Amino acid sequence: MATLLTSREVAELLSVSVRSLERWRTSGLSGLKFVRINRRSIRYRQQDLDAYVASRVVASTSQKETA
């Protein structure tokens, strides 16, 4: 079974607010996948978080974002 992280845990790992994660989920623009356990329970798989971080790696500040 995949390791499931809470919004608070992911926010802390990414140094963003839980509210930012909520906005990312609503807009769908971040590319960070999540698991909806039920209407009020959102979790993130560790493997999806790792893939998201890997997709954000750039070589310079002039490199365009892909996400």
Rosetta silent file (secondary structure, phi, psi, omega in degrees, C-alpha in Angstrom):
SEQUENCE: MATLLTSREVAELLSVSVRSLERWRTSGLSGLKFVRINRRSIRYRQQDLDAYVASRVVASTSQKETA
SCORE:     score description
SCORE:     0.000 S_00000001
   1 L     0.000  144.358 -179.471    0.000    0.000    0.000 S_00000001
   2 L   -72.464  148.618  173.818    1.160    3.526   -0.801 S_00000001
   3 L   -74.938  126.340 -179.524    2.182    5.911    1.959 S_00000001
   4 E  -107.273  130.509 -178.599   -0.539    8.555    2.348 S_00000001
   5 E  -111.136  147.395  176.392    0.333   12.027    3.612 S_00000001
   6 L   -79.459  165.309  175.912   -2.010   14.674    4.990 S_00000001
   7 H   -59.176  -40.058  179.975   -2.293   18.153    3.531 S_00000001
   8 H   -62.201  -43.124  179.167   -0.494   19.504    6.577 S_00000001
   9 H   -64.155  -43.736 -179.768    2.424   17.107    6.074 S_00000001
  10 H   -67.136  -42.323  178.543    2.727   17.938    2.376 S_00000001
  11 H   -58.606  -42.494  179.355    2.448   21.675    3.025 S_00000001
  12 H   -65.569  -43.267  179.526    5.275   21.435    5.533 S_00000001
  13 H   -63.455  -36.331 -178.595    7.462   19.400    3.157 S_00000001
  14 H   -91.912   -3.605 -177.756    6.920   21.894    0.315 S_00000001
  15 L    57.941   45.205  174.283    7.124   24.973    2.587 S_00000001
  16 L  -129.379  170.469  178.935    3.709   26.213    1.474 S_00000001
  17 L   -84.701  158.863  174.548    0.468   26.748    3.335 S_00000001
  18 H   -61.423  -36.134  177.816   -2.343   24.218    3.526 S_00000001
  19 H   -61.261  -38.112  176.837   -4.495   26.897    1.881 S_00000001
  20 H   -61.634  -43.327  177.514   -2.114   26.947   -1.095 S_00000001
  21 H   -60.318  -40.189  178.474   -2.574   23.209   -1.513 S_00000001
  22 H   -61.657  -43.646  178.747   -6.339   23.731   -1.435 S_00000001
  23 H   -64.930  -39.751  178.357   -6.086   26.370   -4.179 S_00000001
  24 H   -61.659  -42.214  179.441   -3.843   24.069   -6.251 S_00000001
  25 H   -64.347  -42.312 -178.387   -6.416   21.272   -5.981 S_00000001
  26 H   -64.912  -42.955 -177.114   -9.248   23.598   -6.965 S_00000001
  27 H   -80.206  -29.274 -178.035   -7.441   25.043   -9.979 S_00000001
  28 L    72.205    8.461 -174.401   -5.830   21.782  -11.070 S_00000001
  29 L   -87.023  -18.025 -174.907   -2.891   23.759  -12.432 S_00000001
  30 L   -74.821  -30.740 -176.533   -0.104   22.537  -10.156 S_00000001
  31 L    87.428   -1.719  178.965   -0.032   18.970  -11.440 S_00000001
  32 L   -80.348  112.819 -178.395    0.217   17.604   -7.895 S_00000001
  33 L   -75.686  153.021  179.043   -2.038   14.549   -7.766 S_00000001
  34 L  -143.285  166.220  179.836   -4.083   13.746   -4.668 S_00000001
  35 E  -114.252  125.121  176.822   -6.358   11.043   -3.306 S_00000001
  36 E   -96.198  104.494  179.411   -9.900   11.921   -2.261 S_00000001
  37 E   -70.301  -45.930  173.184  -10.744    9.462    0.521 S_00000001
  38 E  -156.303 -171.020 -174.684  -14.147   11.098    0.997 S_00000001
  39 L   -56.556  -34.421 -175.338  -15.651   14.561    0.704 S_00000001
  40 L  -110.741   -0.180 -174.872  -13.587   15.984    3.558 S_00000001
  41 E  -119.072  110.349  179.472  -10.503   13.775    3.573 S_00000001
  42 E  -112.659  136.482  176.343   -7.693   14.473    1.098 S_00000001
  43 E  -133.742  161.835  177.776   -4.385   12.602    1.093 S_00000001
  44 E  -123.582  135.504  175.637   -1.296   12.631   -1.068 S_00000001
  45 E   -81.015  138.994  179.403    0.703    9.567   -2.098 S_00000001
  46 H   -55.839  -40.350 -178.250    4.411    9.834   -1.404 S_00000001
  47 H   -64.950  -34.127  177.313    5.176    8.643   -4.947 S_00000001
  48 H   -71.847  -37.818  176.897    3.057   11.448   -6.445 S_00000001
  49 H   -64.306  -43.449  178.128    4.763   14.033   -4.255 S_00000001
  50 H   -61.064  -42.792  179.560    8.182   12.703   -5.330 S_00000001
  51 H   -64.987  -39.824  178.865    7.146   12.860   -9.014 S_00000001
  52 H   -61.935  -47.314 -179.696    5.845   16.418   -8.568 S_00000001
  53 H   -62.525  -44.199  179.556    9.095   17.589   -6.989 S_00000001
  54 H   -60.622  -34.817 -179.527   11.142   15.846   -9.704 S_00000001
  55 H   -72.184  -15.510 -177.366    9.070   17.597  -12.389 S_00000001
  56 L   -95.214    0.469 -178.527    9.944   20.992  -10.884 S_00000001
  57 L   -73.212  128.671  178.326   13.737   20.583  -11.178 S_00000001
  58 L  -130.146  159.579 -178.412   15.299   23.218  -13.452 S_00000001
  59 L   -92.704  -23.990  179.242   18.858   24.046  -14.458 S_00000001
  60 L  -153.571  166.112 -179.452   18.541   27.840  -14.414 S_00000001
  61 L   -71.949  -17.001  179.202   16.119   30.612  -13.525 S_00000001
  62 L   -86.280   -8.224  179.492   15.602   31.359  -17.219 S_00000001
  63 L   -70.890  134.103 -179.010   14.290   27.856  -17.921 S_00000001
  64 L   -73.157  147.648  176.267   10.541   27.851  -18.568 S_00000001
  65 L   -72.939  146.277  178.131    8.244   25.935  -16.244 S_00000001
  66 L  -104.339  -11.751 -177.444    6.662   22.802  -17.642 S_00000001
  67 L   -95.412    0.000    0.000    3.872   22.446  -15.074 S_00000001
